[in-house]
């Protein structure tokens, strides 16, 4: 992370597939109306995951003690992962970029088959900091994603989604590799993403069990997995926006993931819930030389590795759900600088039977020089207001995002409005387009 068990899973698989991705609208996730069968997720062997960690540890030891961007240890790590994937039948692509005067590498691996217009991707950063081997941060996520990809190959999985896996470079320098990948995707390719799953530090020695609360369907998938184990979870906050999922989220791709904690301190309540030591960091070796093979909790790594596979099988290999009707307004609407009044962009909906669904999707594309100034609401035909965005995102520009709204109490037909207010001075923009899908 940058600074800024087949039997136990089978019991919850049938329940979890009720929250699957919509196939024909890949940028938005929706729950189906009926439960569909999905292949049983595998138990990822802990020994295999740890064997990958041992290889990464040896690579670091042979290359100055680290696997950092621009160092020989990082390139050797990429070569190790690529060799495994090539042998397993993946189509791999080595993407290069430059950061801090050095060449960086992203590795992308595509599994053949699945809907090319609906891509489910799982990824992790492969680089360490310069001070150590980075076995938890982020050998743990990289090894679990690698072994899950190899499990896809062993199973000969034929998913309905197109499966893609990624290992990012220079994350520790500010998400450089994943930003480069996303920013170089044409808009048409970005639109094909059903979701991106991020795994950064999933074997912390004093672990917590944290789930990202970004896309609700991905979030619920991971919660269903942990419910099946009888392990409580909490919403992840320590690393929010500090790992590679942020690069995808910032361009409107639905994201989710898992995390076991970094330098934050485990509370007494958390220790009672999960075990471990209260008053101590989740990872006392975070960004330190002691982030070695001894800096891993095997139980956490085992559970989370199985969770990676559970999400890929559940979200990627399940029966797709037909999309609902969509309505779009592409007319530009100027958003004046504060203290001017809010502006609205209307969409008239007709021909939809009954109420809006609990998973109404709202795709927003606002061009703006400071999205942290914006308050964005969806206003239903009866005047009910659903807040979508409330001055988050800091100094980043533009707001390109998909939101899920429980509008099930609203009659679908009528005039819906996207309402935008600039709440602070000195920045301007406009509503480029927005879409509502029922």
C-alpha positions in Angstrom: 0.0 0.0 0.0 1.2 3.5 -0.8 1.7 6.2 1.8 -0.6 9.1 0.6 -12.0 -24.1 1.5 -14.4 -25.5 -0.8 -16.7 -27.1 1.7 -16.9 -24.0 3.9 -17.7 -21.8 0.8 -20.3 -24.0 -0.8 -22.8 -23.2 1.9 -22.9 -19.5 1.0 -22.4 -19.7 -2.7 -26.0 -20.0 -3.6 -26.9 -17.1 -1.5 -24.1 -14.9 -2.8 -25.0 -15.3 -6.4 -28.1 -13.2 -5.8 -25.7 -10.1 -6.1 -24.2 -10.6 -9.5 -23.0 -8.2 -12.2 -25.3 -7.0 -15.0 -23.8 -8.3 -18.2 -24.8 -5.8 -20.9 -24.2 -2.8 -18.7 -20.7 -3.6 -17.5 -20.0 -0.3 -15.7 -22.9 -0.8 -13.4 -23.6 -3.7 -11.0 -27.0 -5.0 -10.4 -28.6 -7.8 -8.3 -30.6 -10.4 -10.3 -34.2 -11.2 -9.5 -33.6 -14.9 -9.2 -30.8 -17.1 -7.8 -28.7 -18.7 -10.5 -26.2 -21.6 -10.1 -22.5 -20.9 -10.3 -19.5 -23.2 -10.2 -18.2 -23.9 -6.7 -15.2 -21.7 -5.8 -12.1 -23.7 -5.0 -10.1 -23.8 -1.8 -6.9 -22.0 -2.6 -4.0 -24.0 -1.1 -2.2 -21.8 1.5 1.0 -23.8 0.7 0.9 -22.6 -2.9 0.4 -19.0 -1.9 3.3 -19.1 0.6 5.5 -20.8 -2.1 5.0 -17.6 -4.2 6.0 -15.5 -1.2 9.1 -17.5 -0.7 10.1 -16.9 -4.3 9.5 -13.1 -3.8 11.6 -13.2 -0.7 14.4 -14.9 -2.5 14.2 -12.4 -5.3 14.5 -9.6 -2.9 17.4 -11.2 -1.1 19.3 -11.7 -4.4 18.6 -8.1 -5.5 19.7 -5.7 -2.7 16.9 -6.7 -0.2 13.9 -5.2 -1.9 11.6 -5.3 -4.9 11.1 -1.6 -5.4 10.3 0.3 -8.6 13.3 0.8 -10.8 15.3 -1.9 -9.0 16.3 -5.3 -10.3 14.2 -7.1 -7.7 11.0 -5.6 -9.1 11.7 -6.7 -12.7 12.6 -10.2 -11.4 9.3 -10.3 -9.6 7.4 -9.4 -12.7 9.3 -12.1 -14.7 8.5 -14.7 -12.1 4.7 -14.0 -12.2 4.7 -13.7 -15.9 6.4 -17.1 -16.3 3.8 -18.8 -14.2 0.9 -17.2 -16.1 2.3 -17.9 -19.5 2.7 -21.6 -18.6 -0.9 -21.7 -17.4 -2.3 -20.5 -20.7 -2.9 -16.8 -20.0 -2.3 -14.1 -22.6 0.1 -11.7 -20.9 1.0 -8.1 -21.7 4.0 -6.3 -20.2 3.2 -2.6 -20.1 6.1 -0.1 -19.5 6.0 3.4 -18.2 8.5 5.8 -16.7 8.5 7.2 -13.2 11.2 9.0 -11.2 13.6 8.4 -14.1 13.3 4.7 -14.1 11.3 2.2 -16.3 8.3 0.7 -14.5 6.2 -2.4 -15.5 2.6 -3.4 -15.2 1.7 -7.0 -16.0 -1.7 -7.8 -17.5 -3.0 -11.3 -17.9 -6.2 -12.2 -19.8 -7.9 -15.6 -19.5 -9.4 -16.6 -22.8 -13.2 -16.6 -23.2 -16.0 -14.8 -21.4 -17.9 -11.7 -22.6 -15.3 -9.3 -24.0 -17.7 -6.4 -23.3 -17.9 -7.3 -19.6 -14.5 -7.5 -17.9 -14.0 -8.5 -14.3 -10.5 -7.7 -13.2 -8.5 -8.5 -10.0 -5.2 -6.9 -9.2 -2.5 -6.0 -6.7 0.7 -4.0 -6.6 3.9 -6.0 -6.9 6.4 -3.4 -5.9 7.8 -3.0 -2.4 9.3 0.0 -0.7 13.1 0.3 -0.8 13.6 -0.7 2.9 12.5 -4.3 2.6 11.2 -7.3 0.7 7.5 -6.2 1.0 6.2 -9.7 1.8 2.9 -8.5 3.4 2.9 -5.2 1.5 2.2 -6.4 -1.1 3.6 -9.9 -1.7 0.5 -11.2 0.1 -2.0 -9.7 -2.4 0.2 -10.4 -5.4 0.6 -14.1 -4.4 -3.1 -14.6 -3.7 -4.1 -13.1 -7.0 -1.5 -15.2 -8.8 -2.6 -18.4 -7.2 -6.3 -17.6 -8.0 -5.4 -17.0 -11.6 -3.6 -20.4 -11.7 -6.6 -22.0 -10.1 -8.8 -20.6 -12.9 -6.4 -22.4 -15.3 -6.5 -25.6 -13.4 -10.3 -25.6 -13.3 -10.5 -24.7 -17.0 -13.0 -22.1 -15.9 -15.5 -20.9 -18.5 -16.8 -17.6 -17.0 -19.5 -15.5 -18.4 -17.4 -12.4 -17.7 -14.0 -12.0 -19.3 -11.4 -12.4 -16.6 -8.4 -10.2 -16.4 -5.6 -10.0 -13.7 -3.1 -7.2 -13.1 0.1 -6.6 -11.1 1.0 -2.9 -10.8 4.3 -1.2 -10.6 5.3 1.9 -8.6 2.2 1.9 -6.4 4.4 2.9 -3.5 5.3 6.1 -5.4 1.6 7.2 -5.7 -0.3 4.5 -7.6 1.8 5.3 -10.7 1.4 2.0 -12.5 -2.3 1.6 -12.1 -3.0 5.2 -13.0 -0.9 4.7 -16.2 -2.9 1.6 -17.1 -6.3 3.3 -16.6 -5.4 6.6 -18.2 -4.2 4.8 -21.3 -7.4 2.8 -21.7 -9.7 4.2 -24.4 -13.1 5.3 -23.1 -14.7 2.4 -24.9 -12.5 -0.1 -23.1 -13.1 1.5 -19.7 -16.8 1.1 -20.3 -16.4 -2.6 -20.6 -15.3 -3.1 -17.0 -17.9 -4.8 -14.8 -15.6 -4.3 -11.8 -12.1 -4.2 -10.4 -11.1 -6.1 -7.2 -8.1 -4.9 -5.3 -6.0 -6.9 -2.8 -3.3 -4.9 -1.0 -2.0 -6.3 2.4 -4.1 -9.4 3.1 -1.8 -11.3 5.5 -1.0 -8.7 8.2 0.5 -10.4 11.3 -2.0 -8.8 13.8 -4.9 -8.9 11.3 -8.3 -7.3 11.0 -10.8 -8.3 8.4 -11.7 -5.2 6.4 -13.9 -4.9 3.3 -14.0 -2.0 1.0 -17.4 -0.2 1.0 -17.3 1.1 -2.6 -19.4 -0.9 -5.0 -22.3 -2.5 -3.0 -22.4 -5.7 -5.0 -18.7 -6.4 -4.6 -18.9 -5.4 -1.0 -21.7 -7.8 -0.3 -20.0 -10.6 -2.1 -17.0 -10.5 0.3 -19.3 -10.1 3.3 -21.2 -13.2 2.2 -18.0 -15.1 2.1 -17.0 -14.1 5.6 -20.5 -14.7 6.9 -20.0 -18.3 5.7 -16.9 -18.5 7.8 -18.5 -16.9 10.8 -15.9 -14.1 10.7 -17.2 -10.5 11.4 -15.9 -7.8 9.1 -15.5 -4.0 9.3 -15.5 -1.3 6.6 -12.0 -0.5 5.4 -11.0 3.1 6.1 -7.2 3.2 6.8 -6.3 2.7 3.1 -9.2 4.4 1.5 -8.0 6.0 -1.7 -4.4 4.9 -1.0 -4.2 1.8 -3.2 -4.7 1.0 -6.8 -8.5 0.7 -6.6 -8.6 4.5 -6.5 -7.2 4.7 -10.0 -10.2 2.7 -11.3 -12.8 4.3 -9.1 -11.7 7.7 -10.2 -12.8 6.9 -13.8 -16.1 5.4 -12.8 -15.2 1.7 -12.7 -16.9 -0.2 -9.8 -14.3 -1.3 -7.2 -14.0 -3.4 -4.1 -11.4 -5.4 -2.2 -10.0 -6.7 1.1 -7.4 -5.4 3.6 -6.0 -6.7 6.9 -4.6 -3.4 8.2 -1.3 -1.5 8.2 0.0 1.0 10.8 -3.2 1.7 12.5 -3.6 0.2 16.0 -5.9 -2.7 16.8 -8.5 -1.8 19.4 -9.6 -3.9 22.3 -12.9 -4.5 20.7 -11.2 -5.6 17.5 -8.9 -7.9 19.4 -11.9 -9.5 21.1 -13.6 -10.0 17.8 -10.7 -11.2 15.7 -8.0 -12.3 18.2 -4.5 -10.8 18.1 -3.1 -8.0 20.3 -4.9 -4.8 21.1 -2.9 -1.6 21.3 -0.5 -2.9 18.6 -0.4 -2.1 14.9 -2.1 -4.5 12.5 1.4 -4.6 10.8 4.3 -3.4 13.0 6.6 -4.0 10.0 4.6 -1.8 7.6 7.1 -0.2 5.1 10.0 -1.6 7.2 12.9 -4.1 6.7 11.1 -6.6 8.9 8.3 -7.1 6.3 9.7 -10.6 5.6 8.3 -14.1 5.5 7.8 -14.0 9.3 5.5 -11.0 8.9 2.5 -13.0 7.7 -0.5 -14.4 9.6 -1.2 -17.7 7.9 -4.9 -17.8 8.9 -5.6 -14.4 7.5 -3.7 -15.1 4.3 -5.5 -18.4 3.9 -9.0 -16.9 4.4 -8.3 -13.9 2.1 -6.8 -16.1 -0.6 -9.9 -18.2 -0.6 -12.0 -14.9 -0.7 -10.2 -13.8 -3.8 -11.2 -17.0 -5.6 -14.7 -16.8 -4.1 -15.2 -13.4 -5.6 -13.8 -14.3 -9.0 -16.0 -17.5 -9.3 -19.1 -15.8 -7.9 -18.9 -12.5 -9.8 -17.2 -13.8 -12.9 -18.7 -17.2 -13.6 -22.3 -16.7 -12.7 -25.3 -16.4 -15.0 -25.6 -12.8 -16.3 -28.6 -10.7 -15.6 -30.4 -8.8 -18.4 -30.0 -5.1 -18.0 -32.9 -2.7 -17.3 -34.0 0.2 -19.5 -31.7 3.2 -19.7 -32.4 6.9 -20.3 -29.7 9.5 -20.9 -29.2 13.2 -21.2 -26.1 14.3 -23.1 -26.8 18.0 -23.2 -24.1 20.1 -21.5 -25.3 22.1 -18.5 -23.0 24.8 -17.1 -22.2 24.5 -13.3 -21.6 28.1 -12.2 -19.1 28.9 -9.5 -20.3 29.3 -5.9 -22.3 31.1 -4.5 -24.6 30.6 -7.6 -27.7 28.3 -7.3 -27.7 24.6 -8.1 -28.4 23.6 -11.7 -30.4 20.6 -12.9 -30.3 18.3 -15.9 -33.6 16.5 -16.5 -34.4 13.1 -17.9 -38.0 12.1 -18.8 -38.7 8.4 -18.2 -41.6 6.7 -19.8 -42.6 3.1 -20.6 -41.2 1.6 -17.4 -43.7 -0.5 -15.5 -44.1 0.1 -11.8 -41.6 1.4 -9.4 -37.8 2.0 -9.8 -35.7 -0.9 -8.6 -33.7 -1.0 -5.4 -30.6 -1.1 -7.6 -31.3 1.9 -9.8 -28.1 2.9 -11.5 -27.0 6.5 -12.1 -24.0 7.1 -14.3 -22.6 10.7 -13.8 -20.0 12.4 -16.0 -19.2 15.9 -14.8 -16.3 17.9 -16.0 -15.0 20.1 -13.2 -11.7 21.6 -12.0 -12.3 20.6 -8.3 -14.8 17.9 -7.6 -14.4 18.4 -3.9 -16.5 21.5 -4.3 -19.5 19.6 -5.7 -22.7 18.3 -4.1 -24.6 16.1 -6.6 -28.2 14.8 -6.0 -30.6 12.6 -7.8 -34.1 14.2 -7.6 -37.0 11.8 -8.1 -40.2 12.9 -9.9 -42.0 13.4 -6.6 -39.1 15.7 -5.3 -37.4 13.1 -3.1 -33.7 13.7 -3.0 -31.0 11.0 -3.1 -27.5 12.3 -2.4 -24.9 10.8 -4.7 -21.8 12.9 -4.0 -21.1 15.3 -1.1 -17.8 17.2 -1.5 -15.5 14.2 -1.6 -12.5 13.6 -3.8 -10.4 16.5 -2.6 -8.4 18.3 -5.3 -9.0 15.8 -8.0 -10.8 17.0 -11.1 -13.9 15.6 -12.8 -16.6 13.3 -11.4 -17.1 10.2 -13.5 -18.9 7.7 -11.4 -21.6 5.1 -11.2 -23.9 5.1 -8.2 -26.5 2.6 -7.0 -29.6 4.1 -5.5 -32.5 2.3 -3.7 -35.3 4.2 -5.4 -37.8 1.3 -4.9 -40.4 3.7 -3.3 -40.5 5.8 -6.5 -42.7 5.4 -9.5 -40.2 5.0 -12.4 -42.0 7.1 -15.0 -41.7 10.9 -14.8 -39.0 13.6 -14.8 -35.8 12.7 -12.9 -33.2 15.4 -12.4 -29.5 15.4 -11.7 -28.9 18.4 -9.5 -25.4 19.9 -9.1 -24.3 22.6 -6.7 -20.8 24.2 -6.5 -20.2 25.0 -2.9 -16.9 26.9 -2.9 -15.4 29.6 -5.1 -12.7 29.5 -7.8 -13.6 26.4 -9.8 -15.9 25.8 -12.7 -17.3 23.0 -14.8 -20.3 21.5 -16.5 -22.5 18.4 -16.5 -21.3 16.5 -19.6 -23.9 13.7 -19.5 -25.8 11.4 -17.1 -27.8 8.2 -17.4 -30.3 6.4 -15.3 -30.9 2.7 -15.6 -33.8 0.8 -14.1 
